[in-house]
Amino acid sequence: MGGKPLACTPGAPSLPLVRLLAPDGPDRGRAGRRHQRLGRQLPPEPRPHSSQGGAGGGRRAPGRLDPLRARARRRRLRTRAPRNSARGGAGSPDSAPGEAVGCPEKRGPPEGRGDAYLVVGSSFLPPGTFEEQVSELGLASEVLPVRGDHPAARNRFLYAGGALHALPAGLRGLLRPSPPFSKPLLWAGLRDLTAPQSRDPDETVHSFAERRLGPEVAALAADSLCRGVFAGSSQELSVRSCFPSLFQAEQAHRSVLLGLLLGTGQSSQPDSALIRQARAERWSQWSLRGGLEMLPQALTTHLTERGVTVLRGHPACGLSLQAGRWKVSLGDSCLEADHVISALPASVLSKLLPAEAAPLARVLGTIRAVSVAVVNLQYQGAQLPVQGFGHLVPSSEDPGVLGIVYDSVAFPEQDGSPPGLRVTVMLGGSWLQALEARGCAFSQELFQQQAQEAAATQLGLKEPPSHCLVHLHRHCIPQYTLGHWRKLESAAHFLAIHRLPLTLAGASYDGVAVNDCIESGRQAAARALGLELDP
């Protein structure tokens, strides 16, 4: 079928379903389906010297590849005959800032926003994915980096026992007790080197950390890390899915420390001038001058200039298969597609799938997500007791406060005029889950009070803030609980066996970080285009 690639958003705060259209002519899709019914596969199409459409939908100079295919070539992707005849590009997810809870505009910080930042790298991907996209979108000049020698890169804290404690670093941190830990971390390392290897296919993060590093590391460090990254419980989350590098290190080398030290071999890395600069200067995190909202804005502009239509405010209400093609219901209208890439939360997609995909829907429906309230506070004339990235809070200390980020330390350029000290308080955990379970009504006052009390108690910021922003992000962070990998295998098996023209992408599956979601979308588009990553 002809036409331009189209992305339709299912309504904030969800990510979009993406319809891939074939720009090669109206008969290509029907021919592909006839060949599939006969058990044959279409041969690869010859690459035209001048294409009309493609990922951008516009005309390109003779002999040039569209951006996705160019990246595929640079990464040594090999082309194979596609399973179906879909051609086209994937649209961009619309940025969903979350639900503002009774927050009048006059209470917002200067410029009316709470700026975000990105921690370089993640548990799932090497650094570079995000920087590569920023370079491609022409945003390199807008980057605000935090280099390796900056206090925000060197200093991280735990709030435990009613006090802030710097996380141990260097040889001294290994050989001497560093509160809140009662013993030198050297003992945790020795325990890891001598602990037997587990043969279980999966394990909770708490059990893994306790077995290999000791109960204190599990109760303080692992608990806080799971709350800070996933807003979840270390006693429920899967180490295999949440921290695969740790799980693989034990499986390959019988020790986490040895595995991390020896690594798993070299893998291909994206490359650009910005990525080389980030590696040379050891960036730990960075933002954009106007906040990370600049990324989806630039991405939307990049796509629309190339003929992609992005629909906003059109919730996807249902999916149905008719003669091998999708119908995407948008309420008063519908779209047809040869292939759908869904970046919806898994539990949301499960409610849209047709009856013939009921087994898949049941699996996806078990991947739940938790809510997080983010409170941005700004104080005039205030100072922090320490300088660093921020601190995490173990659940034993405060069930509702996940951590506090010291925004002004890393990015004073975003402090506004007049400048003021900015911090971000993250609220969630069992406290917020209990409120949701009781059906409590949420208000700005509730979250603001909790955040101000945390800032006063944990950072000594006792004066009222000059500005405040409160956003409740409902069901925003998927929980990779014990056995998550089996759910992914089951979903992939169902899609393969039934040859459904559906690709799963987004935060519900293989990583919740921004880097992970970008890479997930890129791989999904490559698969839909008939490209396959080299092993």
C-alpha positions in Angstrom: 0.0 0.0 0.0 1.3 3.5 -0.7 1.5 6.5 1.5 3.7 8.1 4.1 4.9 6.5 7.4 2.5 7.4 10.2 2.8 7.4 13.9 -0.3 7.5 16.1 -0.1 8.3 19.7 -2.5 6.4 22.0 -2.7 9.4 24.4 -0.5 10.7 27.1 1.3 9.3 29.0 1.6 6.3 26.7 4.1 5.8 23.9 2.8 5.4 20.4 1.8 2.6 18.1 3.6 3.0 14.9 2.1 2.0 11.5 4.6 1.0 8.8 3.5 1.7 5.3 5.0 0.4 2.1 6.0 3.3 -0.2 7.0 0.9 -3.0 3.5 0.7 -4.6 0.0 -0.4 -3.9 0.4 -4.0 -5.0 3.5 -4.9 -3.1 1.6 -5.8 0.1 -0.9 -8.1 -1.6 1.8 -9.8 -3.6 3.8 -10.4 -0.4 0.7 -12.0 1.3 0.1 -14.3 -1.7 3.7 -15.5 -1.6 3.5 -16.2 2.2 0.3 -18.2 1.7 2.2 -20.3 -0.8 5.0 -20.9 1.7 7.5 -18.8 -0.3 9.2 -15.6 0.5 9.6 -12.6 -1.7 13.1 -12.0 -3.1 14.9 -8.8 -1.9 13.8 -5.8 -4.0 16.5 -4.0 -6.0 17.5 -0.8 -4.4 16.4 2.2 -6.5 18.9 4.9 -7.4 16.3 7.5 -6.4 13.8 6.6 -3.8 10.4 8.2 -3.2 9.5 7.6 0.5 11.5 5.4 2.7 12.0 6.3 6.3 11.8 9.9 5.5 9.1 9.7 2.8 10.9 12.4 0.7 13.1 12.2 -2.5 16.8 11.6 -1.9 19.8 12.1 -4.1 20.7 9.2 -6.4 22.7 6.5 -4.7 22.0 7.7 -1.1 20.5 5.6 1.6 17.9 6.8 4.0 19.2 7.4 7.6 18.1 4.0 9.0 19.6 2.0 6.1 22.8 4.1 6.3 23.2 3.3 10.0 22.5 -0.3 9.2 25.4 -0.3 6.7 27.7 1.4 9.1 26.9 -1.2 11.8 27.5 -4.0 9.2 23.9 -5.1 9.1 23.1 -7.7 6.5 20.0 -7.5 4.3 17.7 -10.5 4.0 14.3 -11.1 2.4 11.7 -9.6 4.6 9.1 -11.9 6.3 6.5 -9.5 5.1 6.4 -6.7 2.6 6.2 -3.8 4.9 8.5 -0.9 4.1 8.7 2.5 5.8 10.0 4.2 8.9 9.1 4.3 12.5 7.6 7.4 14.0 8.8 9.0 17.2 7.1 8.6 20.5 5.5 11.8 21.7 7.1 13.1 25.0 4.7 12.6 27.9 5.7 14.6 30.9 3.2 13.0 33.2 0.1 14.3 35.1 0.4 17.7 36.7 -1.3 17.4 40.0 -3.1 20.6 40.9 0.1 22.5 40.0 -0.7 26.2 38.9 1.7 27.6 36.4 2.7 30.5 38.7 4.2 27.9 41.1 6.6 26.6 38.5 10.3 27.3 38.5 11.7 30.0 36.1 10.9 29.2 32.5 8.0 27.0 33.8 9.6 23.6 33.7 11.4 21.0 35.7 14.5 20.1 33.7 15.6 16.5 33.3 19.0 14.9 32.8 20.5 11.7 31.5 22.9 9.4 33.2 25.3 8.2 30.5 25.1 4.4 30.0 22.8 1.9 31.7 22.7 -1.6 33.0 21.6 -2.8 29.5 23.6 -0.9 26.9 27.0 0.6 26.4 27.2 4.4 26.3 26.7 6.0 22.9 23.1 5.3 21.9 21.7 8.5 23.1 24.7 10.6 22.1 24.5 9.2 18.6 20.8 10.3 18.2 21.6 13.7 19.6 24.4 14.1 17.0 22.1 13.0 14.2 19.5 15.5 15.2 21.9 18.4 15.3 21.7 19.0 19.0 25.4 18.6 19.9 25.9 22.3 20.5 23.1 22.2 23.1 24.7 19.5 25.3 25.6 20.3 28.9 28.0 17.6 30.0 29.1 16.6 33.5 32.8 15.5 33.2 34.4 12.8 35.2 36.3 15.1 37.6 33.1 17.0 38.5 31.6 16.6 42.0 28.4 15.4 40.5 30.3 12.6 38.8 32.5 11.7 41.8 30.2 11.9 44.7 27.1 9.9 45.4 25.4 9.4 48.7 23.1 7.2 50.8 20.7 8.6 53.4 20.6 6.0 56.2 20.5 6.2 60.0 19.3 9.8 59.8 22.5 11.0 58.0 24.1 11.4 54.6 26.9 9.0 53.8 29.3 9.2 50.8 29.4 5.9 48.9 32.9 4.3 49.4 35.4 5.1 46.6 39.0 4.2 46.1 41.3 2.0 48.1 40.4 3.6 51.4 36.7 2.7 50.8 37.6 -0.9 50.4 40.0 -1.3 53.4 38.2 0.8 56.0 34.6 0.7 57.3 32.6 3.4 55.5 29.2 4.2 57.1 26.5 3.1 56.7 28.4 -0.2 56.1 29.8 -1.7 59.3 32.6 -3.6 57.6 35.1 -2.7 54.9 33.7 -3.6 51.4 36.8 -5.7 50.9 34.9 -8.4 52.8 32.0 -8.2 50.4 34.5 -8.7 47.5 36.2 -11.7 49.2 32.7 -13.2 49.8 31.9 -12.8 46.1 35.2 -14.5 45.0 34.5 -17.5 47.2 30.7 -17.9 46.9 29.5 -20.8 44.8 27.9 -20.2 41.5 24.2 -20.4 41.3 22.5 -22.7 38.8 19.1 -21.1 39.0 17.8 -19.6 35.8 16.9 -16.4 37.7 17.0 -14.8 41.1 15.7 -11.7 42.9 18.2 -8.8 43.1 18.1 -9.0 46.9 18.8 -12.8 47.0 21.6 -12.4 44.5 23.3 -9.5 46.4 22.9 -11.2 49.8 24.3 -14.5 48.5 27.3 -13.0 46.8 28.0 -9.7 48.7 26.4 -10.2 52.1 23.2 -9.1 53.8 24.3 -5.5 54.5 25.1 -4.8 50.9 21.7 -6.3 49.9 19.7 -4.3 52.5 21.4 -1.0 51.8 23.0 -0.8 48.4 20.9 -3.2 46.3 17.6 -2.0 47.9 18.5 1.6 47.2 19.6 1.0 43.7 16.4 -0.8 42.8 14.4 2.0 44.2 16.4 4.6 42.4 16.4 3.0 39.0 13.1 1.0 38.9 11.2 2.6 41.8 10.7 -1.1 42.8 11.6 -3.7 45.4 14.9 -5.6 45.3 13.0 -8.6 46.8 10.7 -8.7 43.7 12.9 -7.6 40.8 14.9 -10.0 38.7 18.7 -9.7 38.6 18.7 -11.5 35.2 16.5 -8.9 33.6 17.3 -5.7 35.7 21.0 -6.1 35.9 22.0 -8.6 33.2 25.7 -7.7 33.4 25.9 -8.9 37.0 23.9 -12.1 36.2 26.1 -12.9 33.2 29.3 -12.1 35.1 28.5 -14.9 37.6 27.5 -17.3 34.9 30.6 -16.7 32.8 33.2 -16.3 35.5 31.7 -17.7 38.7 32.2 -14.2 40.3 30.7 -10.8 39.8 33.9 -9.0 40.3 35.9 -11.2 38.0 33.2 -11.0 35.4 33.0 -7.2 35.5 36.8 -7.0 35.4 37.3 -9.4 32.5 34.3 -8.3 30.6 32.4 -10.3 27.9 34.4 -9.3 24.9 34.3 -6.4 22.5 31.1 -5.4 20.8 30.5 -2.9 18.0 30.1 0.7 19.3 28.3 3.7 17.7 30.7 6.5 16.9 30.5 10.2 16.4 32.5 13.3 17.4 30.2 13.8 20.4 30.6 10.1 21.5 34.4 10.4 21.3 34.3 13.6 23.3 32.1 11.9 26.0 34.5 9.0 26.3 37.6 11.1 26.4 36.2 13.4 29.1 34.4 10.5 31.0 31.0 12.1 31.0 28.9 10.7 33.8 25.6 12.4 32.8 24.5 15.3 30.7 21.4 17.3 29.7 20.4 19.7 27.0 20.4 23.4 27.4 16.6 23.6 27.2 16.0 20.4 29.0 15.5 16.9 27.6 12.2 18.0 26.0 14.4 19.3 23.2 15.0 15.7 22.1 11.4 14.7 21.2 10.9 18.2 19.8 13.9 17.9 17.5 12.9 14.3 16.6 9.3 15.4 15.7 10.7 18.2 13.4 13.2 15.7 11.8 10.4 13.3 11.0 7.8 15.7 9.8 10.3 17.4 7.5 10.8 14.0 5.9 7.1 13.3 5.2 6.2 11.3 8.4 2.8 12.2 9.8 2.6 12.1 13.6 -0.9 11.9 15.1 -1.4 13.2 18.6 -4.4 13.0 20.8 -5.8 9.9 18.9 -5.9 7.1 21.5 -5.6 3.6 20.1 -8.7 1.8 21.1 -8.2 -1.6 19.6 -6.3 -3.8 17.1 -7.9 -6.4 14.8 -6.5 -8.6 12.0 -8.4 -8.8 8.7 -6.9 -10.8 5.8 -3.5 -10.5 7.3 -3.5 -6.8 7.8 -4.0 -4.7 10.9 -6.9 -2.3 11.6 -6.0 0.2 14.3 -9.1 1.6 15.9 -8.8 5.3 16.9 -12.4 5.7 18.2 -14.2 7.6 15.4 -11.7 6.4 12.7 -9.3 3.7 12.0 -6.0 3.1 10.2 -4.8 0.1 8.2 -1.3 -1.3 8.3 0.9 -4.1 7.1 3.0 -4.1 10.2 2.6 -2.5 13.7 5.5 -1.6 16.0 4.0 -1.1 19.5 5.9 1.0 22.0 2.8 1.0 24.4 3.3 -0.3 27.9 2.8 -4.1 27.7 -0.2 -4.1 30.0 -1.9 -1.4 27.8 -1.2 -3.3 24.6 -2.6 -6.5 26.2 -6.1 -4.9 26.3 -6.0 -3.9 22.7 -5.0 -7.2 21.1 -7.7 -9.3 19.2 -9.1 -12.5 20.6 -6.8 -14.7 18.4 -3.8 -13.2 20.3 -5.3 -13.9 23.7 -2.2 -16.0 24.9 0.1 -13.1 24.0 -2.3 -10.7 25.8 -2.2 -12.8 29.0 1.6 -12.7 29.1 1.9 -9.0 28.4 -0.8 -8.3 31.0 1.5 -9.6 33.7 4.2 -7.0 33.1 3.0 -4.3 35.5 4.4 -0.8 36.1 4.6 1.4 39.1 3.9 5.1 39.6 6.3 7.8 40.6 5.7 11.4 41.8 8.4 13.8 40.8 8.7 17.1 42.8 11.0 19.9 41.6 11.8 22.3 44.3 13.8 25.6 44.1 15.2 27.5 47.0 16.6 31.1 47.1 19.8 31.7 49.1 20.1 28.1 50.2 23.1 25.7 50.2 23.4 22.0 50.2 25.4 20.3 53.0 27.3 18.2 50.4 28.2 18.5 46.7 27.4 15.5 44.5 24.9 13.9 42.1 22.4 13.2 44.8 21.4 10.5 47.3 19.3 7.4 47.4 17.2 6.3 50.4 16.8 2.6 51.4 13.2 1.4 52.1 14.1 0.8 55.7 14.8 4.5 56.1 11.7 5.9 54.3 9.2 3.9 52.4 8.0 6.8 50.3 11.2 8.8 49.4 13.2 7.1 46.7 16.0 9.7 46.5 16.9 13.3 45.8 18.9 14.6 42.9 20.9 17.8 43.4 20.1 19.4 40.0 22.0 22.7 40.6 25.3 20.9 41.3 25.3 19.2 37.9 23.6 21.8 35.8 23.8 25.3 37.3 23.1 26.7 33.8 19.5 25.7 34.2 19.0 27.5 37.5 17.0 30.3 35.9 17.0 34.0 36.7 17.4 34.8 39.5 19.3 31.6 40.1 18.3 29.4 43.0 19.2 26.0 44.4 17.2 23.2 42.6 16.6 19.7 43.8 14.3 16.9 42.5 12.6 14.7 45.1 11.3 11.3 43.8 8.4 9.7 45.7 7.1 6.2 45.2 7.7 2.7 46.6 5.4 0.9 48.9 4.0 4.2 50.3 2.6 5.3 47.0 1.5 1.8 46.1 -0.5 1.6 49.3 -2.2 4.9 48.6 -3.1 3.7 45.1 -4.4 0.4 46.4 -6.7 2.3 48.8 -8.0 4.5 46.0 -6.7 7.7 47.7 -7.1 11.0 45.9 -3.8 12.6 45.1 -3.2 16.3 45.4 -0.3 18.7 44.9 -0.3 19.5 48.6 0.2 15.8 49.5 3.3 15.3 47.3 4.7 18.8 47.9 4.4 18.3 51.7 6.2 14.9 51.5 9.0 16.4 49.3 9.5 19.5 51.5 9.7 17.3 54.6 12.3 15.1 52.9 14.4 18.1 51.8 14.2 19.6 55.2 15.1 16.4 57.1 17.7 15.0 54.7 19.3 18.1 53.3 18.5 20.8 56.0 16.5 22.9 53.5 14.0 24.1 56.1 12.8 27.3 54.4 9.8 27.1 52.1 10.8 26.8 48.4 10.3 29.7 46.1 9.0 27.5 43.3 7.6 24.0 43.1 6.5 21.7 40.3 4.6 18.4 41.1 4.0 15.7 38.5 2.6 12.3 39.1 3.7 9.8 36.4 1.2 7.0 36.6 2.4 3.4 35.9 5.5 4.8 34.3 8.3 2.3 35.2 7.8 -1.3 34.2 8.8 -3.9 36.8 11.0 -6.8 35.6 10.0 -9.2 38.3 11.4 -12.7 38.9 10.9 -14.7 35.7 10.6 -11.7 33.4 12.9 -13.4 30.8 10.4 -16.3 30.5 7.6 -13.8 29.6 9.8 -12.3 26.8 10.6 -15.7 25.5 6.9 -16.7 25.5 5.9 -13.5 23.7 8.6 -13.9 21.1 7.6 -17.6 20.5 4.0 -16.7 20.0 4.8 -13.9 17.5 7.1 -16.2 15.6 4.8 -19.2 15.5 1.8 -17.2 14.4 3.8 -14.9 12.2 2.0 -11.9 13.5 3.1 -8.6 11.8 3.7 -7.1 15.2 6.9 -5.9 16.8 7.3 -5.1 20.5 9.4 -2.2 21.6 9.7 0.3 24.5 10.5 0.2 28.2 8.4 -2.9 29.1 10.8 -5.5 27.8 14.6 -5.0 27.7 15.4 -1.8 29.6 13.7 1.2 31.1 16.5 3.9 30.5 16.3 6.4 27.6 19.2 4.7 25.9 17.4 1.3 26.1 14.2 2.7 24.6 16.1 4.4 21.7 17.9 1.2 20.9 14.7 -0.9 21.3 13.0 1.3 18.7 15.9 1.2 16.4 16.1 -2.6 16.5 12.4 -2.9 16.0 12.5 -0.7 12.9 15.4 -2.7 11.5 13.5 -5.9 11.9 10.4 -4.5 10.3 12.6 -3.3 7.4 14.0 -6.8 6.9 17.4 -6.1 8.5 19.1 -8.3 10.9 21.9 -7.5 13.4 25.2 -9.4 13.0 25.8 -11.6 16.1 
